[in-house]
Amino acid sequence: MLIDTHVHLNAHQYDEDLEEVISRARDNGIEKMVVIGCDRPSIERTMELIEEYDDIYGVIGWHPVDAIDCTDADLDWIEDLSKHEKIVGIGETGLDYHWDKSPKDIQKELFRKQLALAKRVNLPIIIHNRESTADCVEILKEENAQDIGGIMHAFSADEQTADDIIAMNFYVSLGGPVTFKNAQLPKDIAVHVPLDRLLVETDAPYLTPHPYRGKRNEPAHVKLVAEKIAELRGMTYEDLAQATTENAKRLYSI
């Protein structure tokens, strides 16, 4: 059994066939799925999904790309919703310097606010980091993020960064890119990270693994990620699945 620790089943890409997508996940041994809500509409949909499906849990927060749109009222709303027993984390939050929508200083301020929120509600924080590694790690250190820990999702940084965040009580989560033929860095990370700090995810509908790259991703494909990591680490799929599932349950308290 596996847990997809980061999926966007609240996205419009699943409007037509969500039941079939969830059924395929279950058929492929996906025990639980953690849906990420990171703006008003996706958070509202996340709350509906966790009520409707026993094997779906939620993480809610505000995405850094849209930081400029987030108000204090939005954060109060997220904090209130986070009291639901099936909300298991805050995020995804962090920094994204690839897109220009939200200025860096606004992203940083919101990141710090959500770290403080996560501490207040005692939930792990799920980090989005795109082309912003140094600033991201610096803020985690300055805000004593080790007090709550969490996940650096869709990890794309180097081995030193992995060591730095693991030292701060974080887990490293890998998805589809570990299966890409010419993507050596995630393969190196898959071997480097201690087994008790490793998670698997899809980030579906994005980052679809080989051989389905270019098509819509879905939770069933997390099995391909786990199989590749097991191969890289020279261990059985069953042992890798057991370890990452135990890690996810420990982190998310599920």
C-alpha positions, 0 to 999 in steps of 0.5 A: 500500500502507498500514500500519495502525499500530495495531489490536487484532486480538487483541480478542474482536470478531474471534473469529468471522471473523479470517481474513476480516478479514485477507483484506479488509485485504490486498484493500484494499492493507493491506501490514502491520498492527501489533497492540497488546497492552496486558494479559496476555490481549491480549499473549499473543494478540499473540504468537500472531498475529505467529507465525501471520501474516507481515504482522502485527507486534506492540507490547506494553505495559500500558494506563493504564486498567488501570495498577492491575493491573500488577505488576513481574513483568508488566513483566519479562515484557513486557521479555522478550517484546519481544526477539522480532524482530516486536515493534516497539514498547512500548505502548500506555502513557500516561495516561487521565483519562476512566476512574476505574479507576486513580488518576492517580499510579499511571498516571504511575508506570507510564508512566515505568516503560514509558518506561524499559523502552522505552529499555532494549530500544531500541524506540519507545513508543506513547502513549495520551492521553485527557484528559491532554495536559498531564501526558502531554507533561510526563512525556515531556519529563521522561523524555527520551522523544526518546531513543526517540521513538514515536507519539501514537496516535489523536491528539486534541490541538491543533496546539501539542501536535502541534508539541511531540511532533514536536520530541521525535521522535514521530509523529502518528497519525490514525484514524477521527475525521478522517472524522467530519463535525463533527470539525474538530480532527483535520482541522486536524491532518491538514493541519498535521503535516509529511508525514514525521511522519504515520501512519494507523491504525484502532484497530480495532475502535474509532473506525470511520470514516465511512460505517461509524461505529457498526459494528465497525472493521477494518484495511481501513478504514484506506484511508478514513482515508488517502483523507480525509487525502489529500483534506484535504492536496490530494494524491493518495491514492497519494502519501499512502499511500507517505509514511505507509507509509515513515514507519511502516517507518522508525519500526517498523524493518520 
